[in-house]
Amino acid sequence: MSVDKIQGSGGIHRGEVVDKKSSSTAMKIAGVIAGGVIFTAAMGGLFYLSIPAGGVALAGVLGAGACGSFCTQSPNPKSTVDRKGKRKAYEGQQAAAGAAAQSSSLSNIGLPNSGNDCFIISCMQMVMRVETFKNALLIQEEGSELRSFGDFIRKYESGQQITENDIKALREVLVELTRYSLYEFTLDKQHDATEVLKLIAGRLDPKLSIFKNLIETPYAETPIAGQLEERRSNQQKTWGNFEFEINDLPLQFQLNHYFDEEHMPGDKVVNDVSLQLPQYNKSILRTKRRFDDNPQDAFITLKRFEAISDGSEIFGYSKIDKAYDVPQVIMLPGPVEGTEDQYVLDGCIYHMGEFGGGHYIEYHYDYEIKTWFEYNDGGSRPIEVEKIPFNKAYMFHYRKIEK
């Protein structure tokens, strides 16, 4: 099976999707999940399953670098692929996804940056354009720790001018929520946009999240090889979040592997009444991730920051600047065996610069006017899809295509 892919270096090309059963190669896949409840163990018993290429769990701190001169820069990749006909197909898929999207009152305007706020700005530009996530923030009641984010969105949607103080208020919430966590936000330093998403999602009502029980429930012990009993998440499905390594394996292959069954040999004690002795029979522990209903939205993060380590000591962190082909359409397995749902790419966050500084820019597709926009701090502009650096970005949003 083949699908059109968007390539950051320009254009849309045809790319083959690797069959999920075509390789048994072991992979280091970090599936950060819980859609709402992902993430670091320090955040009140939440899950953090991310394993960097260096083998050391990475908190994702970007350090004290300022946006500085990066704020006015824009990526300028070359367009290398003829897009005639292929762009039309891509727009058709976006139209199918957009048909299910609620009409948004958001304006395509930027947000002010006082110096090191681009990580918050880029994340907010993305989540404000994801209906399920945005609505979860808008219903936060007075006194809720995330109420400030809902108020921020209301002010933006009403057309009122967003000020640096409004951004600062969000920073103050992030600082307070991580005061006793392994990953702490500060009032003046640059941080990681993905950590903002993780923190917000982790604090939302679990009933609004997806994959809450993914690690806890959807596996079964088989006392006899060949038998399988499935247990699935019973949470309401709204959005999901995955995190994967940047390697030579296609993104769709990594997704397939994540949802595949895993077979782990082991022994199970069976008491034989006739002999009054324990008998040891070989069994298989099978893991199979499936959902009662797939989410409307999926966030995918690629690990572009890794620890520099000799295995016992961390010497620092570096950015993985390797290009990684990101497909315009991904597939998630459906609730019924043999079925699947399609998701179309409609947003991404790109980090330019090195670890410890740099600048974040968000790109998002406007379904109402059928145009991509670049949100670069206080500035925004329409942009051709071929000029968006998808293959160097690291955070993506996919919307489900309604059948």
N, C-alpha and C positions, 0 to 999 in steps of 0.2 A: 504494500500500500504506500502511496506517496502523497505528500501534501505540499502546498506552497509554503515557503519559509521566508521570513523577512531577514535580510542580512544587513548588519549595521554598516558594512562598507558600501552599501548601496543596493537598492533594488530588491525585488522578490524573485527567488529562483526556485526551481524544483529540487526537492531533497527527499531522499528515501528515509522512511521511518524504519528503524531496525525492529524486526520482530522480537517481541519480548522473550520468546523461547529460543532465540537463535544463539544464545551464548549462556554458558553457565559460569562465566568468569565472576569471581567474587568482587564486589564493589563496595567502596566506602561511601555509603549514601547516608546523609544526615537528614532525616525527615523531621523537620521541625513542624509540629502539628498542634492541633487543638484550636485552630482557626481563631477562636477567641482565646484559648488558653494554651499557649505555646510555651514554653520558654524557660528562663533560667530557674534553677532550683532555688535560687535566693528569693525569687518573687513568690513567696508564700506557697511552696509546694508545687509549683508549676514545673513543666517538663522542659529541659534543654538537652536535645539529643544531637547537637551539632558537633561534628568532628572535623576540624580543619585538615588540610592536606598534610600539615606538619605533625598531625597526631595529637595536638594539644587543644583542649577546649578554648575557644576564643570568645572573649566578651564583646569584642567589636569596638573598643574605644578608639577613636580617631585622634585623641590628644588635643593639644592646645593650638593647633594651626588655625590661622584665620583664613577667611575666603580671599581677602586681599584682592590682588589683581585678577583672580580667576573670575570674579563676579561678572565681568563684562565680556568674557570669552564665550564663544559658541563653537561647537564641534563643526568641522567642515570636511566630512569624509567624502571620498570620491564615489560617484555613481558608476558602477562597473557592469551592471546587468540591464539589458533591454527589458523594459517593463510593460511593453505593449501586450494587452490581453491579460497578463498576470495581475496587474494592478486592479483591473476590473473585477477579477475573481475575488481578490482580497476584499475589495469594497463591498461585494455582494455578501461575503461572510460577515462583515461588520454590520451590514444592514440587518441581517438576520438576528444578530445579537442585540442590535439597537431596538428592534421591534419590541423586545421584552423589557427594555429599560424604561424607567419612568422618565417623563419629561423633566428636565432639570432647569432650575431657575438661576443656576450659577452663571456668572459672567466670566469671560476669559481674560481676567486681569491678574497681574502679579501681586506679590506680597512684599512688604518692606523688609530689608535686611540691615540690621544695625552693625553687622560685622562678622558674626559667626552663627547666624541663624538659618543658613541655607538648608541644613539637615532637617529642621522642623518644617520650613517652608515647603520643601519638595515633598515631604511625607503628607502634609496637610493638603497640598494641591492634588495628590493622588486620592486620598481617602474621601475628600469632599466630593469626588466624582464617582465614587462607588456607592450606589444607592443603599445597599444593605448595611454597609459600615457607617455611612453618614447618618442614616436613620437611627441606628443604635446609639449614636452620640446625641442626636437631637432629642431623644426621649429621656435623657438623664435628668433626674429631678433635682430640685434645690437641695443643696447639701451633699450631693454626690461628688466624689473626688474627680470625676470626669465632666462635671457640669460646665467647666470653663471651655472645654472643647466644643460642646454643643452651642454655647453662647457665641463662640468665635464663628462657627458656621452660620448661625442665624444673622450675625452682623454682616458677614460677607455676602450672603444671599440677598439681604435687604438693600444692598447697594451702598451701604455706609463705608466710609474709608477705613481700612484697616491700618492701624498705626504700629510703630515699633513697640509701644507699651502693650498692645494686644499680643504680640509675639512673646514679649517678655513674660506676660502672665502665664502663657502655656509653658514656658521654660520653668517657671517657679513651681508649677504643678508637677512637672517631670522630676525636678530636684527633690521635692517633698516625697513623692512616691518611691524614690529610689534611695532615700537617705540611709537606709540600713541594708541595702542590697549590694551584691558583688559588683554590679554595674551601676555606677552613680552618675547621674547627669549633673552638670554644673551650670552656673549662670553666665559664664563668659567663654567657654571653650567650645570647639567644634566637636560634634559627636556623630554617631552613625544613624542614618535615617531609618534603617531597619529596626534599630532598638526602640525607636519611637513607636513604630507599628506594633512591635511585640508587646511593649508595655501597655499601650492603649487596649489592644485586643485582649490581653491577659486580665485586664481590670473590668471588662464588660461582663454583663450577666452571662453566665455559662449557657443559659437557655438560648442565647442569641448566637452561640458559637457552633462550630462544626468540629468533629473529631475529638470532642472532649474525652470520650472514653476509648479512643482508638487504640491506645497502648494497653489499656486495662482489660478490654473485653473481647475484641474480635480474634481470639485464638482458641484452640481446642486441643486437649490431649486425646490422642487416639490409643485406647488400650490395645487395639488390634490394628496393625497396619492396613490402610485402605479405608478405614472408617473416618468420617469427618463430621464434626459437629461445629456449626458456626454460631458465634455470638456477635452481634453487631451493635454499633453505637445507637443509642436511643435518643440522641440529642436532636434538636431542631437544626436543620441544615441551612446555613446562610452564606458562610464563606469559609475558605480553607487556606492554610498557609503551609508551604513546603520550602525546604532549603536543601540545595544540592551542591556538590562539588563542581568545580570547573576542571574538566578532564577531557579525555578523547571520546567519551561516550555521549551519544546524542541525548538531549534533554528528554525526549519521549521515551527512550530506552530506560533512563533512570527512573522516570515515573512508573513505567511498566514494572520494573524490578521492585519498586517500593510497594506496589499493590500485589505483587506475586506472593504465592505461598513460599514459606521457607521450611525446609525439612531438617530437623535436628534429631539425630539418633539418641536414644536413651533407653534405660531399663525401667520397667514398671513391675512392682511386686504384685504377684497374684497368689493368694492363699489357696492351696489345693487341699480341700477338706479331706479327701481320701487318704492323703499321705501325711497330713498335718505338718507339711513343710512349705515354706515360701518358694514359689517358682518364679524365675526371672524371665520374662518374655520381652522380646524386642518391641519397642513402640516408637512412634514418631510424633514429635510435637510440630504441629503444622500451624503456620501463621498465614492468615488470609484477610486482607483488609478490603472490606466492602461496606457500602453505606446504604441505608434504606432509601435515601434520596440524595442525589449529588447536589453540591452547593451551587448557588447562582454565580458566585465569584470565587476566584482562586488567586492567591498571591504566591509568587514564586521568587525566591531569593537565591542568587548565586554567591558563593563564598569568595569574595575578592580580597579578603584580608586574612593573612595566615601568620601563625607564630613561627619565629626563627628559633629552632631548638635543636639540641644534640640528643634529645630523648629524655634528658633528666633536668635540664635547665633551659629556661626561655631567655634568649638574648635580646629579643625585640620583635617587632612585627613588620610585615611588608605587604605591599599590595600586589595582587595577581593581576597583571595587565593583559593577560592572554585573551585574544578574541575567542568568543564562544558563540556558535551559531544558535540562534533562538528561533524556533518555529513560530509562524504566525498563528497556527492552530495546534492545540494539544488535545489529547483524548484522555478521559478518565473512565475507568470501568463503571458500568451501570450497576444498579442494585440486582438486576437479573443476570445470571451467568450468560456470557456471550454478547451482552449489550454494552454500549459505551456512549458517552456524551462528548460533544465537541465544545471547545472553548476557544474564543478568538482573542488575540492580543490587542489591547486597546490602551495600554499605559506602561511607562517604564521610568525608572530613575537612574540617571547616569552620574557617576562620580569622576570628575577630572582632577588630576593631580596625584600626589603621593599620599601614603599613610601619614597621619599626623597633621593633615591640613586638607587642601584642595577645596573643591566646590561641587555642590549638588544641583542638578537641573532635572526637572520633571517634564515628561512628554505625555500628552493624553489626547485621545481621539474624541472630538465633539460629535456625538451622534446626530444632533439637531441640524448642524450645518455641514456635516460630513467632511470635517477638516481636522487634521492634526494640529496641535498647538504646542509650542515650547514655552515653559514657565521658568524663567530665569530670574529669580528674586522678584524685584519690582516690575520687571518687564515681561511681556508676553507677545507672541507673534505666531501667525500661521506658519507652518513649515511642511515641506514635502516629506512624505514618508521615507524617501530614499536618503534623506539627509540626517535621519535620526540614527545615532550610533547604537543600535540595538545590540550588536555583538560585543560592545564594550560596557553595556549597562549591567546592573546587578540586581535590580528589583523590578518585578514585572506584575502587571495585573491582567488577568484573563477573564472574560465574561462568557458565560454559558450561552451557546447558540440554541435557541428554542426550536424544537422539532415541529 
